[in-house]
Amino acid sequence: MVLILLLFLILMPLNAWAFIPHEYPAIYVHMLSLVFCFVALIVVLWAFVRRGLYKERRWKYLFLAAICHAIWNANVIIGRVAEALWIGKSRIIGNTEGWQYFARQITIEGFEYFYYIGRLDFILLDIAMLFFYIWLREHLRKETESHHISTMALLPLFPILLTEIAGNIIFIVLSTLCLVTSVKLYRRDSGNVLWRYMIGLTSTYFLFSISRLPGHVLQHILTPTGNQVIWKTLHLDAIGGSFNTFIRFLVATLTLFFIWIYEIYLGISEDKRQLEISVAERTKLIERLENDKIELRELGRLKSAFLANVSHELKTPMNSIIGYTELLLDKIDGPINEEQEKSLRKVDFHSKHLLQLINNLLDISRMESGEMKLELKELDLKLLIESALLTFKSMIKQKRLTLSVNMDKNLPFIYGDYDKVRQILINLISNAVKFTHTGGIVVSAKLSSGNIKPGESPIFAEVCIEDTGIGIKEEDTGKIFDKFVQVDPTLVRQYEGTGLGLSITKGFVELHKGEIWVTSKYGEGSKFCFSLPLKKELLENPGT
């Protein structure tokens, strides 16, 4: 390839014959377009070298195309200079018919040159367009390894390029292919500024190839066949030359824009690359989170299964311990002294406390695994509240607390699970009694007025347990219903508990499609309220 380019550099003055005769000063405008185009290409080549783009595979062919095009412009410029300064005469040998039209003798500085087939500068132009087309195809292909285009594709073209007519026709074909490929690239990635620019550039090259048609194809057909009159009558030389000059200026202008377009393309490509990296990282993160979520679910399932199994195994011996302790306290097996009775009551108390903890763990594991089932039936809420309060009657009396019960006389029956509703009441009343040292406790029940439109009947009953105990800090109310949470660690030793009671209570309420909430002022007391359904349909319909 280098040898071919050097050969053209040596033979460039011989191209001068093709520019005789020319009219002045029109030729200077044409010359200016050539110089402008050459300078534009040199600027682009300098940008390629400065940025090291010529080393990159995807830009290499465009770099070679620009080199060939620049040499072609230099070739034509030197030919124009040779015409203006050195050529003394030029004559056609023989007649003007057939291939003898291409045989000419030119005297340059006293030396005679004779050659056949005339100008070969179009070979450089065709090679430039071929490299341009290869570069576009490189970007069009999805897999760079398949259908590899090599510079060896140039070799079969050389026999065809030995005539100017065929060479210029090939130039038209290549420029058309470049335009079509640019359109395909734009359709595939319409947001890419580079392909929008390439459509404009390849369009001007296509027009440039068409502008060469009169002087480089039609003339070489009309003149050898003796039809020069058509050429002169239609003024094809003037029309083609003017159009060609205009297109040269357009090509040069668009070529200069390449540097600016490349900067935009580079910025967009970098942003796109960073976006793709971010998307890839986000996708990996989502996949990792999904995997972690699956693992957590499996761990949760295993934990619940473990708690259920262990709790069940512990429950049986604990019931036996409690049973035998009660038998001893009832003195069925014989009398016991005061010290023995005191010890047995401690065993009974702590055994029941441990059994309650086991039951809480069982309830938590069942709720988490979705195995908790409700035995729904119609319940008298008033009787349930009275039954729960009876459990703490002696403790309330012992702590000298007041107890008030306010229940709506028109309160209808509710629907729910007897054991679960009773456990809700016991857990909340137990906390009220435990954390209240002075003052009292108020238990109230009424029809809920929340979320009721005018004219509609209440569908929930609302129960509240209010105390004058130690209260809860405002920042702790949001986590009071979390598992294993005791808002004040300093009170753990003073008030026994595992932090499961309120969490289980909340779970039981939500199983009944109800809600639970708390209002509290630290140091003054707390008020826990929850709602339970009045209609069976609310529990049977999952969407409610």
C-alpha positions, 0 to 999 in steps of 0.5 A: 500500500505504501509503495502505491502511494509513493508511486502516485507522489512521483507521478503526480506532475504527469496528471497535468495533461488532464487540466488542459485547456481551462478557463481562468479565473474560474479555475482559481475558485476550483483550486481554492476548493481543492486547497480548502478540502486538503487543509480540512483533511490535514486538520482531521488527520492531525486530530486522529494522530493527536488522540491516537485514534489511528491505533484503534481498530474501529477508527483505523479504516477511517484514518486510512480513508482520510489519508488517501483522500488528502493525497488525492487532493494533493495530487490534483493541486500539484497537477493544477500548478504544473498546468499553470507553470510548466506545460508548453503544449499538449496535443492529441495523437491521431484522431479523436475516436476510440481508445486513441483518445487517451493517448497524449504527448505532453512536454513539461520543461523540455522533456517529453512524456508519453503514456497510455490510459491517462489519469490514474488519480481516481484510484486514490479516490476509490481506495479512500471511499473503499476504506470509508465503506469498510469503516462503516461496515465495521460499525454496522456488524454486530459481531466484529469477528464475522465477515471480516473485511481485509485490505486484500479486497483492494487487489481485485479492483486494480484491473478495473481501475485501469480506466477512468470511466470504470474508476469513476463508476466504482467511485459512485457505487462506493459512495452509494454504499457508504450512504446506504450503510450510514442510513442503516447505522442511523436506523439502528441507533438513531440517538447517536450523533455520529451517525446523523453526521455520517448521513450528511457527510456520505450524502455530500460524497455521493453528490461529489461522485455524481458531480464528476460524472459529466467530466470524467465519464460522459466526456470520455464516452462522447469525445472518442465516439465523435459526439463532441457537439453534444458536450459543447452544446449542453455546456456539460463541462461548465455545469459539471465543473461548477457543481463539482466545485460547490460540492468540494466546498461542502465536503471540506466544511463537513469534514472540518465538523468531524472534530467537533462531532467526535468530541460530542460522540466521545462524551455521549459514548462515555456517558453511555458506557458509564450508564451501561456500567451502572445498569450492569452493577444495578442488575447484579445488585438486584440479583444479589438482593434477590438471592439474599432475599431467597436465602433470608426466606429459607433461613426464616423458614428454618428458624421457624421450623426449629423454634416450633420443634424445640418449643414443642419438645420443651412444652411437654416436660414443662407441662409435667413439671407444672402438673407435679408442682401443683399436685405437691402444692395441693398436698395430695401426696402428703403434707409439706412444710412452709419452706417446701411450699415457698420453694414449690411456689417459686418453681410453679411461678417460673415454670409457668413463666417459661411455658408462656415464653415457649408458647410465645415462641410457638406463636411467633414461628407459626405467624411467620410461617403462615401456619397460624389459623383462626377458629372463628366464632361469635364472641361476647366482647364484654365477657372476654374483657371481664374474664381477662380482668379477673386474672389480674384482680388480685395483682391490681388490688395488691398494687392498690391501683384503681380499675375502671371499665367503660363499655358501650351498652349497645356493643354487639358480638364480635367475630374472632378466635376466642383464645387469640382475642383473650390473649390480646386482652391479657397481654395489654392488661398485663403490661398496664398492671406491670408498668403502673405503680400509682393511679389506675387502669381504664378499660373501654370498649365501643363501636369504632367510628373510623373510616365510616362514611355517612349513613354506614354502620360501624364494622369494627369494635374498638377496645382501649387499655389506658394506664397511668404508668411510666409511659413510652418516649415518643421516639420509641413508639414506632418500634414498640411492636417489634419482636424482642424489643424493650424500649428501655434496656435499664428496665429489663431486670426490674420488669421481667419480659422477653419483648414478644408480648406486643409483637404477638398481640399485633400479629393476632390483631392483624390476623383479625383484619384489625389495627393496633396503635398506641399513644403515650406521654413519657412519665404520665402513662400509655393508651393502647387501642385495637379494633376487631371485626363485627362481621364474619365476612371481613375475616372470610374475605382476604381482600378486606 
